[in-house]
Amino acid sequence: MATRSMLAPLAILLAGAALLSSMTAFCSTQPSLRASVARGAGVYGKDEPFELRRSIVEITVTSPAHGSRTRLLVEPDETIESVLTRSRAAFDFDVDWIPNSDWQMYKFDDEEAGAFAKDAKLKDCQLVDHEYELHLYFEPKDF
């Protein structure tokens, strides 16, 4: 009698195992379409450096001191002052009693070169179509 009661759960367990082994839930034996596209196709060639080709570019602005980050859509003719004002608004740093002159923007991978001039246009600040990031620092003059 004991063997007969174990037969039904064992049959259900084997059927479930067979069903699960035949399914490919998250991985498949076929290569994915994205893997072949990412290897060589795209806007830029493999060895071609990024350059400015678009009229509107998405950039990332980071405030390293706060760990905040925002993305902005900008035009190449937009000034650093304009991006600074929009970034401060996105980070909720846009208070009246702190002027824009107390904030500086640097290119993320070349901070040693110094801050950008406020009247500089983004296209003159090495703006490219992809992976462009600016760092925003609070550097008050009278402190």
Disulfide bonds with the S-S distance in Angstrom:
none
